[in-house]
Amino acid sequence: MTAGFIRHERQDPLTGKVLRTYRHTCGLIVKFIPRPGFARKFAAVTVPYGSVHVKFKDEQQILSVPAGTAHFLEHCVFSRDEGGGLLGKLSALGASANAYTSHTHTLYYFSAVRHFDEALDSYLDAILNPYLETDRVEAERPVILSELDQYHDDPETRCYNSLIENLYENHPVRLDIGGTAESVQAITSEDLKQVWRNFYKPCRLSMTLAGDLDENLILHSLQDRLNSWTGSQKNRAMPLLPDEPAFPAQKEITLHMDVSTPSFLVGIKDPLILPGQEMNGRDLVARQRAARLLLDTLISPVSPLFDQLYSQGLINDSFGFHYSCEENFAFLACGGESTKPEKAAEAIRNGLISYFNAGIDSNLFEIQKRAAAGDFVRSLDSVEHSGMVQAQCNLHDIDLFDYPEIYDNIDCTTAGEAMRFLADPSCYSTAILLPAEVT
């Protein structure tokens, strides 16, 4: 036990690499990925609070915050203000820093070759003791509104957001991560403080550090911070979500914007992962990996369906797909540019259903599986990549060394069973983007 932390060490049998986990008595989890001799060092803090958490219950009451609050809070923590802010301080130390807000979490991260300890101090100061007063909020508001204007004018973003609104009737995943102009205008200093008090407390956070690091020095510094923490360490805030129908709220939508080439998106809602039908931990990660392998087999550029649609001129190199799978929602979105977007969307739907019902090509699936597993092992040589993977693993209470075993346990049959909703036409919805009509 080091400075209030309980230590557990794990070694990957394939690569010999080591992962050390330190759990503090308050609940804070710190993961170290030692990389002796590496010049670059990496740090990340994972916060289990994202855009879908607009309603939650704390120790005393049910609270609601406007859409976009998670993203607004990230801006306030990370912003460059008159005094430099976190971004300014890290940049001055030569660190490369960034942050993002997703539907389910917020992640702050940076890497540096020099002055890592100083950068880490500034980084933790900003996250554990952010300045969230009205003047900071008002300074950030126009910046965020400007971002929203840019997203609103971006055809791909508009089409994607419209597709999710088609798929989900009540679930807050249908809300834009950044919120709307109206919701951002409504966010107050107290909204941000409520979220920070409930979700940014050390007992809810996890840290990931990778590189050639002095672990004892970092742990003792963390212990000093935790000793001076004055907020509650009880982990009682619970997100609340509405009931959600199993099938899409709307079958199709057509948008007209200033584009030269039409495009389309096909969305497929997973009816097995919804509020009240949650999936988490290792099971969720296994489903994410299995789905990716299955979709690589069905609609990636190496698949017969892709080749068929490409040769017919219905899709081009812009075609892509994304399977978003989290604890209480999951959906597939695929599409791209097409001169015949309605026909392309119909061909994707019919093709996926047909190829799925005909049986998955198990040989191609195994090729995709071996390639993905090999790519993952090779990626562990990167300090930043392995750190980012572990930072995201922390959300699911697994380690990056669990991935090889997860891949080993995936086969074509179980992946097909998990993704059987791809064969159900009632799970499908489409968004078509056409050039603006001339008036």
C-alpha positions as semicolon CSV with decimal commas, in nm:
position;residue;x (nm);y (nm);z (nm)
1;M;0,000;0,000;0,000
2;T;0,149;0,334;-0,110
3;A;0,028;0,665;0,034
4;G;-0,329;0,544;0,086
5;F;-0,336;0,337;-0,234
6;I;-0,373;-0,039;-0,273
7;R;-0,156;-0,170;-0,558
8;H;-0,221;-0,449;-0,808
9;E;0,022;-0,541;-1,087
10;R;-0,062;-0,727;-1,405
11;Q;0,169;-0,846;-1,682
12;D;0,054;-0,918;-2,036
13;P;0,169;-1,272;-2,124
14;L;0,192;-1,187;-2,495
15;T;0,413;-0,877;-2,480
16;G;0,555;-0,881;-2,127
17;K;0,428;-0,526;-2,075
18;V;0,310;-0,428;-1,728
19;L;0,004;-0,243;-1,597
20;R;-0,014;-0,127;-1,236
21;T;-0,345;-0,029;-1,075
22;Y;-0,366;0,180;-0,759
23;R;-0,702;0,213;-0,584
24;H;-0,728;0,485;-0,324
25;T;-0,944;0,435;-0,018
26;C;-1,173;0,716;-0,142
27;G;-1,240;0,531;-0,469
28;L;-1,001;0,710;-0,708
29;I;-0,840;0,467;-0,954
30;V;-0,494;0,535;-1,100
31;K;-0,351;0,320;-1,380
32;F;0,020;0,328;-1,465
33;I;0,154;0,187;-1,792
34;P;0,533;0,186;-1,741
35;R;0,744;0,251;-2,050
36;P;1,106;0,269;-1,930
37;G;1,331;0,470;-2,158
38;F;1,048;0,643;-2,347
39;A;1,084;1,021;-2,366
40;R;0,715;1,104;-2,407
41;K;0,478;1,077;-2,113
42;F;0,098;1,070;-2,119
43;A;-0,179;1,147;-1,869
44;A;-0,558;1,131;-1,888
45;V;-0,848;1,181;-1,651
46;T;-1,173;1,003;-1,734
47;V;-1,498;1,153;-1,603
48;P;-1,813;0,934;-1,623
49;Y;-2,033;1,225;-1,725
50;G;-2,148;1,294;-2,080
51;S;-2,415;1,467;-2,283
52;V;-2,690;1,212;-2,209
53;H;-2,675;1,285;-1,836
54;V;-2,912;1,582;-1,836
55;K;-3,114;1,444;-1,545
56;F;-2,977;1,282;-1,232
57;K;-3,052;1,222;-0,868
58;D;-2,805;1,337;-0,604
59;E;-2,814;1,270;-0,231
60;Q;-3,119;1,490;-0,178
61;Q;-3,308;1,567;-0,498
62;I;-3,362;1,510;-0,869
63;L;-3,174;1,764;-1,079
64;S;-3,203;1,861;-1,446
65;V;-2,953;2,062;-1,647
66;P;-2,981;2,200;-2,003
67;A;-2,856;1,999;-2,300
68;G;-2,488;2,070;-2,364
69;T;-2,391;2,112;-1,998
70;A;-2,123;1,840;-2,010
71;H;-1,959;2,005;-2,311
72;F;-1,987;2,352;-2,154
73;L;-1,814;2,227;-1,838
74;E;-1,533;2,077;-2,044
75;H;-1,484;2,419;-2,207
76;C;-1,467;2,594;-1,870
77;V;-1,213;2,346;-1,731
78;F;-0,998;2,343;-2,042
79;S;-1,034;2,696;-2,176
80;R;-0,765;2,950;-2,253
81;D;-0,867;3,263;-2,061
82;E;-0,698;3,596;-1,991
83;G;-0,469;3,425;-1,741
84;G;-0,382;3,148;-1,984
85;G;-0,623;2,884;-1,857
86;L;-0,533;2,516;-1,858
87;L;-0,463;2,507;-2,232
88;G;-0,236;2,811;-2,210
89;K;-0,042;2,674;-1,913
90;L;0,011;2,334;-2,073
91;S;0,114;2,488;-2,405
92;A;0,369;2,707;-2,227
93;L;0,522;2,391;-2,079
94;G;0,548;2,230;-2,422
95;A;0,266;1,984;-2,359
96;S;0,022;1,873;-2,627
97;A;-0,322;1,881;-2,464
98;N;-0,681;1,818;-2,560
99;A;-1,021;1,710;-2,427
100;Y;-1,349;1,580;-2,562
101;T;-1,706;1,523;-2,449
102;S;-1,899;1,220;-2,572
103;H;-2,252;1,100;-2,507
104;T;-2,134;0,909;-2,199
105;H;-1,812;1,063;-2,067
106;T;-1,562;1,348;-2,073
107;L;-1,191;1,286;-2,115
108;Y;-0,903;1,528;-2,054
109;Y;-0,556;1,427;-2,173
110;F;-0,209;1,557;-2,254
111;S;0,138;1,433;-2,340
112;A;0,477;1,592;-2,288
113;V;0,847;1,521;-2,323
114;R;0,961;1,784;-2,071
115;H;0,806;1,947;-1,762
116;F;0,558;1,660;-1,724
117;D;0,524;1,693;-1,344
118;E;0,452;2,066;-1,369
119;A;0,200;2,004;-1,645
120;L;0,031;1,733;-1,438
121;D;-0,003;1,971;-1,142
122;S;-0,171;2,237;-1,358
123;Y;-0,389;1,973;-1,519
124;L;-0,515;1,835;-1,187
125;D;-0,566;2,186;-1,045
126;A;-0,801;2,269;-1,332
127;I;-1,004;1,947;-1,304
128;L;-1,024;1,920;-0,925
129;N;-1,060;2,293;-0,856
130;P;-1,207;2,459;-1,166
131;Y;-1,313;2,821;-1,182
132;L;-1,685;2,812;-1,264
133;E;-1,802;3,158;-1,168
134;T;-2,035;3,367;-1,384
135;D;-1,757;3,565;-1,555
136;R;-1,596;3,241;-1,682
137;V;-1,935;3,109;-1,795
138;E;-2,015;3,428;-1,985
139;A;-1,670;3,429;-2,146
140;E;-1,716;3,074;-2,276
141;R;-2,077;3,107;-2,389
142;P;-2,009;3,296;-2,717
143;V;-1,725;3,055;-2,801
144;I;-1,959;2,758;-2,768
145;L;-2,239;2,930;-2,958
146;S;-1,995;2,996;-3,242
147;E;-1,902;2,626;-3,246
148;L;-2,269;2,530;-3,262
149;D;-2,321;2,764;-3,558
150;Q;-2,038;2,591;-3,743
151;Y;-2,182;2,245;-3,669
152;H;-2,529;2,361;-3,771
153;D;-2,392;2,469;-4,109
154;D;-2,199;2,143;-4,160
155;P;-2,405;1,908;-4,382
156;E;-2,252;1,584;-4,250
157;T;-2,316;1,682;-3,888
158;R;-2,673;1,788;-3,960
159;C;-2,746;1,464;-4,144
160;Y;-2,595;1,251;-3,866
161;N;-2,782;1,435;-3,590
162;S;-3,107;1,404;-3,785
163;L;-3,053;1,030;-3,818
164;I;-3,012;0,989;-3,440
165;E;-3,330;1,194;-3,388
166;N;-3,501;0,949;-3,622
167;L;-3,377;0,652;-3,421
168;Y;-3,449;0,774;-3,068
169;E;-3,777;0,919;-2,949
170;N;-3,697;0,999;-2,583
171;H;-3,339;0,900;-2,503
172;P;-3,115;1,209;-2,461
173;V;-2,866;1,057;-2,706
174;R;-3,089;1,231;-2,962
175;L;-2,969;1,566;-2,825
176;D;-2,660;1,722;-2,981
177;I;-2,356;1,681;-2,755
178;G;-2,303;2,057;-2,762
179;G;-2,671;2,132;-2,702
180;T;-2,869;2,395;-2,891
181;A;-2,836;2,772;-2,898
182;E;-3,133;2,792;-2,660
183;S;-3,000;2,534;-2,413
184;V;-2,650;2,684;-2,412
185;Q;-2,800;3,025;-2,338
186;A;-2,980;2,869;-2,040
187;I;-2,672;2,708;-1,876
188;T;-2,571;2,880;-1,552
189;S;-2,274;2,876;-1,320
190;E;-2,482;2,677;-1,071
191;D;-2,563;2,410;-1,333
192;L;-2,191;2,357;-1,392
193;K;-2,115;2,349;-1,020
194;Q;-2,389;2,092;-0,959
195;V;-2,243;1,862;-1,224
196;W;-1,887;1,915;-1,101
197;R;-1,984;1,844;-0,738
198;N;-2,159;1,521;-0,833
199;F;-1,944;1,376;-1,111
200;Y;-1,596;1,531;-1,084
201;K;-1,529;1,422;-0,725
202;P;-1,220;1,198;-0,692
203;C;-1,423;0,888;-0,603
204;R;-1,579;0,897;-0,953
205;L;-1,264;0,972;-1,150
206;S;-0,998;0,750;-1,299
207;M;-0,648;0,851;-1,405
208;T;-0,424;0,688;-1,662
209;L;-0,052;0,762;-1,686
210;A;0,193;0,611;-1,934
211;G;0,565;0,653;-1,988
212;D;0,885;0,654;-1,784
213;L;0,734;0,793;-1,464
214;D;0,815;0,825;-1,094
215;E;0,504;0,650;-0,963
216;N;0,572;0,713;-0,594
217;L;0,620;1,086;-0,651
218;I;0,290;1,109;-0,840
219;L;0,101;0,900;-0,584
220;H;0,227;1,107;-0,290
221;S;0,127;1,425;-0,474
222;L;-0,220;1,279;-0,533
223;Q;-0,247;1,182;-0,167
224;D;-0,172;1,541;-0,065
225;R;-0,450;1,662;-0,294
226;L;-0,696;1,409;-0,158
227;N;-0,609;1,504;0,200
228;S;-0,705;1,864;0,123
229;W;-1,027;1,773;-0,063
230;T;-1,322;1,935;0,115
231;G;-1,612;1,803;-0,093
232;S;-1,817;1,489;-0,038
233;Q;-1,655;1,159;-0,132
234;K;-1,983;0,970;-0,142
235;N;-2,057;0,829;-0,486
236;R;-2,435;0,869;-0,489
237;A;-2,530;1,073;-0,797
238;M;-2,729;0,851;-1,032
239;P;-2,820;0,944;-1,391
240;L;-3,189;0,909;-1,476
241;L;-3,310;0,815;-1,824
242;P;-3,660;0,798;-1,978
243;D;-3,816;0,486;-2,124
244;E;-3,730;0,435;-2,490
245;P;-3,920;0,232;-2,754
246;A;-3,731;-0,057;-2,912
247;F;-3,775;0,065;-3,270
248;P;-3,700;0,394;-3,450
249;A;-3,919;0,695;-3,384
250;Q;-3,921;0,789;-3,753
251;K;-3,840;0,592;-4,067
252;E;-3,691;0,863;-4,286
253;I;-3,605;1,229;-4,317
254;T;-3,485;1,440;-4,610
255;L;-3,270;1,750;-4,564
256;H;-3,187;2,019;-4,820
257;M;-2,859;2,206;-4,774
258;D;-2,592;2,381;-4,977
259;V;-2,408;2,071;-5,104
260;S;-2,292;1,979;-5,452
261;T;-2,332;1,601;-5,412
262;P;-2,621;1,425;-5,237
263;S;-2,550;1,180;-4,955
264;F;-2,730;0,936;-4,731
265;L;-2,710;0,767;-4,393
266;V;-2,875;0,441;-4,294
267;G;-2,933;0,398;-3,921
268;I;-3,009;0,068;-3,749
269;K;-3,127;0,080;-3,389
270;D;-3,021;-0,200;-3,156
271;P;-3,343;-0,291;-2,968
272;L;-3,157;-0,500;-2,709
273;I;-2,966;-0,212;-2,545
274;L;-3,197;0,049;-2,396
275;P;-3,269;0,210;-2,058
276;G;-3,377;-0,079;-1,837
277;Q;-3,188;-0,324;-2,064
278;E;-2,837;-0,202;-1,991
279;M;-2,513;-0,374;-2,079
280;N;-2,182;-0,283;-1,916
281;G;-1,832;-0,392;-1,830
282;R;-1,658;-0,666;-2,022
283;D;-1,983;-0,778;-2,190
284;L;-2,026;-0,433;-2,344
285;V;-1,669;-0,416;-2,472
286;A;-1,699;-0,767;-2,617
287;R;-2,014;-0,661;-2,801
288;Q;-1,840;-0,350;-2,936
289;R;-1,549;-0,559;-3,068
290;A;-1,774;-0,834;-3,209
291;A;-1,991;-0,577;-3,387
292;R;-1,688;-0,409;-3,541
293;L;-1,557;-0,741;-3,675
294;L;-1,898;-0,837;-3,812
295;L;-1,943;-0,500;-3,984
296;D;-1,591;-0,519;-4,130
297;T;-1,699;-0,854;-4,275
298;L;-2,032;-0,725;-4,409
299;I;-1,977;-0,370;-4,536
300;S;-1,607;-0,275;-4,530
301;P;-1,417;-0,234;-4,860
302;V;-1,313;-0,602;-4,846
303;S;-1,674;-0,725;-4,837
304;P;-1,877;-0,851;-5,135
305;L;-2,162;-0,609;-5,054
306;F;-1,931;-0,307;-5,067
307;D;-1,784;-0,430;-5,396
308;Q;-2,132;-0,482;-5,541
309;L;-2,260;-0,135;-5,446
310;Y;-1,936;0,032;-5,555
311;S;-1,943;-0,135;-5,898
312;Q;-2,306;-0,022;-5,941
313;G;-2,202;0,338;-5,874
314;L;-2,426;0,366;-5,568
315;I;-2,140;0,439;-5,325
316;N;-1,787;0,575;-5,354
317;D;-1,476;0,605;-5,138
318;S;-1,659;0,836;-4,896
319;F;-1,865;0,542;-4,767
320;G;-1,810;0,456;-4,402
321;F;-1,981;0,313;-4,097
322;H;-1,988;0,359;-3,722
323;Y;-2,139;0,139;-3,450
324;S;-2,202;0,334;-3,131
325;C;-2,262;0,096;-2,841
326;E;-2,284;0,219;-2,483
327;E;-2,451;0,108;-2,161
328;N;-2,808;0,205;-2,255
329;F;-2,811;0,274;-2,630
330;A;-2,660;0,127;-2,944
331;F;-2,698;0,194;-3,315
332;L;-2,523;0,153;-3,647
333;A;-2,486;0,444;-3,890
334;C;-2,346;0,391;-4,239
335;G;-2,346;0,589;-4,560
336;G;-2,169;0,851;-4,768
337;E;-2,201;1,045;-5,091
338;S;-2,415;0,908;-5,372
339;T;-2,571;1,049;-5,687
340;K;-2,866;0,820;-5,611
341;P;-2,896;0,845;-5,231
342;E;-3,245;0,694;-5,195
343;K;-3,150;0,395;-5,410
344;A;-2,819;0,356;-5,227
345;A;-2,992;0,358;-4,887
346;E;-3,241;0,095;-5,005
347;A;-2,959;-0,118;-5,147
348;I;-2,766;-0,101;-4,819
349;R;-3,074;-0,205;-4,621
350;N;-3,167;-0,489;-4,854
351;G;-2,805;-0,599;-4,891
352;L;-2,735;-0,614;-4,519
353;I;-3,053;-0,811;-4,454
354;S;-2,983;-1,047;-4,744
355;Y;-2,615;-1,111;-4,665
356;F;-2,691;-1,151;-4,294
357;N;-2,969;-1,404;-4,357
358;A;-2,755;-1,594;-4,608
359;G;-2,492;-1,651;-4,339
360;I;-2,178;-1,462;-4,243
361;D;-1,858;-1,556;-4,426
362;S;-1,674;-1,718;-4,136
363;N;-1,339;-1,724;-4,319
364;L;-1,352;-1,351;-4,389
365;F;-1,463;-1,291;-4,029
366;E;-1,159;-1,479;-3,896
367;I;-0,928;-1,279;-4,125
368;Q;-1,074;-0,954;-3,987
369;K;-1,041;-1,086;-3,632
370;R;-0,672;-1,178;-3,669
371;A;-0,596;-0,843;-3,832
372;A;-0,773;-0,647;-3,556
373;A;-0,605;-0,844;-3,277
374;G;-0,263;-0,796;-3,438
375;D;-0,320;-0,423;-3,488
376;F;-0,416;-0,393;-3,122
377;V;-0,101;-0,565;-2,994
378;R;0,119;-0,348;-3,217
379;S;-0,058;-0,033;-3,097
380;L;0,061;-0,100;-2,741
381;D;0,407;0,022;-2,845
382;S;0,268;0,377;-2,855
383;V;0,265;0,555;-2,518
384;E;-0,019;0,784;-2,621
385;H;-0,234;0,519;-2,788
386;S;-0,205;0,266;-2,505
387;G;-0,280;0,544;-2,257
388;M;-0,593;0,652;-2,446
389;V;-0,719;0,294;-2,476
390;Q;-0,676;0,237;-2,103
391;A;-0,842;0,570;-2,021
392;Q;-1,150;0,451;-2,211
393;C;-1,126;0,101;-2,061
394;N;-1,158;0,258;-1,717
395;L;-1,521;0,339;-1,796
396;H;-1,593;-0,033;-1,825
397;D;-1,374;-0,153;-1,536
398;I;-1,142;-0,353;-1,761
399;D;-0,774;-0,329;-1,857
400;L;-0,623;-0,300;-2,202
401;F;-0,465;-0,643;-2,144
402;D;-0,818;-0,790;-2,144
403;Y;-0,852;-0,721;-2,517
404;P;-0,658;-1,024;-2,650
405;E;-0,879;-1,261;-2,448
406;I;-1,191;-1,073;-2,558
407;Y;-1,086;-1,120;-2,921
408;D;-1,009;-1,489;-2,859
409;N;-1,361;-1,547;-2,728
410;I;-1,536;-1,386;-3,026
411;D;-1,648;-1,613;-3,308
412;C;-1,862;-1,560;-3,614
413;T;-2,165;-1,739;-3,468
414;T;-2,183;-1,544;-3,141
415;A;-2,119;-1,215;-3,322
416;G;-2,404;-1,292;-3,561
417;E;-2,639;-1,373;-3,275
418;A;-2,555;-1,047;-3,099
419;M;-2,618;-0,844;-3,414
420;R;-2,931;-1,024;-3,535
421;F;-3,121;-0,695;-3,535
422;L;-2,940;-0,614;-3,862
423;A;-3,182;-0,857;-4,030
424;D;-3,493;-0,683;-3,894
425;P;-3,632;-0,417;-4,136
426;S;-3,824;-0,250;-3,851
427;C;-3,492;-0,141;-3,693
428;Y;-3,391;0,070;-3,996
429;S;-3,418;0,443;-4,060
430;T;-3,265;0,671;-4,323
431;A;-3,154;1,033;-4,358
432;I;-3,114;1,174;-4,709
433;L;-2,919;1,494;-4,778
434;L;-2,997;1,672;-5,107
435;P;-2,876;1,998;-5,262
436;A;-3,081;2,300;-5,161
437;E;-3,382;2,357;-5,380
438;V;-3,352;2,651;-5,618
439;T;-3,625;2,909;-5,558
